[in-house]
Amino acid sequence: MTVTLDIPDELQARVDAIARRSGLSASQVVADALDKGYSLEWQERFLDKVAAGLAAADRGDFANEDDIAQVLNKYRPD
């Protein structure tokens, strides 16, 4: 089904920016917002966090063995 909407330019710019960053089409971005509840704000924050994680990985900022052991043992009995 095809639906045509008139939305403000600022909102269209946000949809287009999310589409470019995520590799999705503008229609997919809007469909995710409507179908899955992924608001534009949520999608923008998610993409910001992904970008930050990739930048950290590019810098070599990874968990060390002690960090991993702490997480794995967090709920294990002593």
Secondary structure, DSSP 8 states (H G I E B T S, - for coil): --------HHHHHHHHHHHHHHT--HHHHHHHHHHT---HHHHHHHHHHHHHHHHHHHHT----HHHHHHHHTTTS--
